[in-house]
Amino acid sequence: MNDLEKYTNKGQTQLEDDYLLLKGQYIHYLTEKDILLECGKPQIDALYMVKIGQQQFDLMQRQLDFKQLKRKVELAVGQLNHNQRIDWKKIDNQLDTEFVAENERIFLETKRIEQANYYFTHLHTVEDTMEIRRLYRQLAKMLHPDVNPNISQMQISLWYAVKEAYDQGNLDSLRSLEIITGDFSNNDITLSKDYLLSKIELMKTGIKNLINEIQHLLQQFPFSIEKLLNNEMWVQEQCSEIALQIELLNAEQTKYTEKFELLKYI
């Protein structure tokens, strides 16, 4: 007997129970995915930036400075080789064009560091974090459109408000929304047998897809290094490697700085 036959042979009450069970499982994995993306990812990313990322950013900035200095010297020497006077303004304009993408990357990394620092200065207590997650799951059961197809436009608007409050970590707003939505019901008990069967199949497929998506997420950065970030020896090794790269880069930077200083007087 396949899954469809197994459910088809059940009575209305059994189907309703199965649907509610699958609906709860779907909401669980759906909110688990949201929590990973909206809470877990920022937290791990912020931890990475504090422990390693800021040093990595320092290396990135120094690498860009070195590449620009080296390129400036190359362009100046090129002008001299063509019996031209060195046009530093022209060289600076060319550098601005050539390195626009890398400067944008530096800007984005700067914002990332700012976000990490902001995150750690606005942390919720463990109790508040657990309450935020509990409220989000509870409200999702009542308002999430994927599992509540018959909700009103007002309830859909409330769901957007829930998402916004959760993304902002606004516990007070979530508590208020819990009170507002307390009187709503979705009347699942009145759904037809055919409708229940179709929704059961959709829920089963949705649960499988969500589990796969969560497993894929956990294999990606920064989730893939979450355990390593709690290993101080590994963190120190990463920082030492970055420090060594900066030291070697500084030696190269000194050589080109000397060349640049000589070219300034030609």
C-alpha positions in Angstrom: 0.0 0.0 0.0 1.4 3.4 -1.0 1.2 6.5 1.1 -1.8 7.9 -0.9 -3.8 4.7 -0.4 -2.9 4.7 3.3 -4.3 8.1 3.7 -7.3 7.6 1.3 -8.6 4.7 3.4 -8.7 6.8 6.6 -11.7 8.5 7.9 -12.4 12.2 8.1 -11.3 12.5 11.8 -8.1 10.6 11.2 -7.2 12.7 8.1 -7.8 15.9 10.1 -5.5 14.6 12.9 -2.8 13.6 10.3 -3.1 17.0 8.6 -2.7 18.9 11.9 0.3 16.7 12.8 2.0 17.3 9.4 1.0 21.0 9.6 2.8 21.2 12.9 5.9 19.5 11.5 5.9 21.7 8.5 5.7 24.8 10.7 8.5 23.4 12.9 10.9 23.0 9.9 9.8 26.3 8.3 10.5 28.3 11.4 13.7 26.3 12.0 14.9 27.5 8.6 13.8 31.1 9.3 15.6 31.0 12.7 18.8 29.7 11.1 18.7 32.5 8.5 17.4 35.4 10.7 19.0 34.6 14.0 21.6 31.8 13.7 23.4 33.1 10.6 23.9 36.7 11.9 25.0 35.4 15.3 27.7 33.1 13.8 28.7 35.6 11.3 29.1 38.2 14.0 31.2 35.8 16.1 33.4 35.1 13.1 33.9 38.8 12.4 34.9 39.4 16.1 37.3 36.5 16.3 38.8 36.4 12.8 37.0 38.6 10.4 38.4 41.9 11.6 41.9 40.6 11.2 40.9 39.2 7.7 39.6 42.6 6.9 42.8 44.3 7.9 44.7 41.9 5.6 42.2 42.6 2.8 42.7 46.4 3.2 46.5 46.1 3.2 46.4 43.8 0.1 44.3 46.4 -1.8 46.6 49.2 -0.7 49.6 47.2 -1.9 48.0 46.4 -5.2 47.2 50.0 -5.8 50.7 51.2 -4.9 52.3 48.6 -7.1 50.0 49.5 -10.0 50.7 53.2 -9.5 54.5 52.6 -9.7 53.9 50.4 -12.8 51.9 53.2 -14.6 54.4 55.8 -13.6 57.3 53.8 -15.0 55.3 53.1 -18.1 54.9 56.8 -18.7 58.7 57.4 -18.2 59.4 54.5 -20.7 57.4 56.4 -23.3 59.4 59.6 -22.6 56.4 61.2 -20.9 56.3 63.3 -17.7 54.6 61.4 -14.9 50.9 62.5 -14.7 49.9 61.5 -11.2 46.4 62.8 -11.6 45.8 60.7 -14.7 47.3 57.7 -12.8 45.0 58.3 -9.8 41.9 58.5 -12.1 42.9 55.2 -13.8 43.4 53.5 -10.4 39.9 54.7 -9.3 38.5 53.0 -12.4 40.5 49.8 -12.2 39.9 49.2 -8.5 36.2 50.2 -8.2 35.0 46.7 -7.6 37.6 46.0 -4.9 36.9 49.3 -3.2 33.2 48.3 -3.2 34.1 45.0 -1.6 36.1 46.8 1.1 33.0 49.1 1.8 30.7 46.1 2.1 33.1 44.4 4.5 33.2 47.6 6.6 29.4 47.5 6.8 29.6 43.8 7.8 32.0 44.6 10.7 29.7 47.4 11.8 26.7 45.0 11.8 28.7 42.5 13.8 29.6 45.0 16.4 26.0 46.3 16.5 24.7 42.7 16.9 26.9 42.1 20.0 25.9 45.3 21.6 22.2 44.5 21.2 22.1 40.9 22.2 18.9 39.6 23.8 19.1 37.5 27.0 18.8 33.7 26.5 15.2 33.9 28.0 14.2 36.6 25.6 15.6 34.8 22.6 13.7 31.6 23.5 10.5 33.6 24.0 11.0 35.3 20.6 11.4 31.9 18.9 8.4 30.5 20.8 6.1 33.3 19.8 7.3 33.2 16.2 6.5 29.5 15.9 3.1 30.0 17.6 2.1 32.9 15.4 3.3 31.1 12.2 0.9 28.2 13.0 -2.0 30.7 12.9 -0.9 33.1 10.2 1.7 31.6 7.8 0.0 31.6 4.4 1.7 28.3 3.3 -0.3 26.3 5.9 -3.3 28.6 6.3 -4.8 29.0 2.8 -8.1 30.4 4.0 -6.8 33.2 6.1 -8.1 36.7 5.5 -6.2 39.7 4.1 -6.1 41.1 7.7 -4.4 37.9 8.9 -1.9 38.1 6.0 -1.1 41.7 7.0 -0.6 40.5 10.6 1.8 37.8 9.3 4.0 40.5 7.6 4.0 42.3 10.9 5.1 39.2 12.7 8.0 38.7 10.2 9.1 42.3 10.6 9.0 42.0 14.4 10.9 38.8 14.3 13.6 40.1 11.9 14.1 43.1 14.3 14.0 40.9 17.4 11.2 43.0 18.8 9.8 40.9 21.6 7.2 43.5 22.7 5.7 43.6 19.2 5.5 39.8 19.0 3.7 39.7 22.4 1.2 42.3 21.2 0.7 40.4 17.9 0.0 37.2 20.0 -2.8 39.0 21.8 -4.2 40.4 18.5 -4.3 37.0 16.8 -5.6 35.1 19.8 -9.2 35.2 18.6 -8.5 33.9 15.1 -9.2 30.3 14.0 -8.6 28.7 10.6 -11.5 26.2 10.7 -9.4 23.3 9.5 -12.1 20.9 10.9 -14.5 21.8 8.1 -12.1 21.0 5.2 -13.3 18.3 2.8 -11.6 14.9 2.5 -10.3 15.6 -0.9 -8.8 18.9 0.2 -7.2 17.2 3.3 -5.6 14.5 1.1 -4.2 17.2 -1.3 -2.9 19.2 1.7 -1.3 16.1 3.3 0.6 15.4 0.1 1.7 19.0 -0.1 2.8 19.0 3.6 4.8 15.8 3.2 6.6 17.2 0.1 7.2 20.5 1.8 8.6 18.9 4.9 11.0 16.9 2.8 12.1 19.9 0.9 12.6 22.0 4.1 14.7 19.3 5.7 16.9 19.2 2.6 17.2 23.0 2.6 18.2 23.1 6.3 20.8 20.4 5.7 22.2 22.3 2.8 22.3 25.5 4.8 24.2 23.9 7.7 26.9 22.9 5.2 27.4 26.5 4.1 29.4 29.3 5.6 29.1 30.5 8.4 27.3 27.4 9.7 30.1 25.1 8.5 32.6 26.7 10.9 30.4 27.2 13.9 32.1 24.5 15.9 35.6 25.7 14.8 34.8 29.2 16.1 34.5 27.7 19.6 37.9 26.1 19.3 40.3 28.7 20.5 43.4 26.8 19.2 41.9 26.9 15.7 41.0 30.5 16.0 44.5 31.4 17.1 46.0 29.4 14.2 43.8 31.4 11.7 44.8 34.7 13.3 48.5 33.7 13.3 48.3 32.8 9.6 46.7 36.2 8.8 49.4 38.0 10.9 52.1 36.2 8.9 50.6 37.2 5.6 50.4 40.8 6.8 54.1 40.7 7.8 55.1 39.4 4.4 52.9 42.0 2.7 54.4 44.8 4.7 57.9 43.8 3.5 56.7 44.0 -0.1 54.9 47.3 0.6 58.2 48.8 1.9 60.0 48.0 -1.4 57.3 49.7 -3.6 57.0 52.6 -1.2 60.7 53.3 -1.7 60.3 53.1 -5.5 57.3 55.4 -5.3 59.2 58.0 -3.3 62.0 58.1 -5.9 59.5 58.5 -8.7 57.9 61.5 -7.0 61.1 63.5 -7.5 61.5 62.7 -11.2 
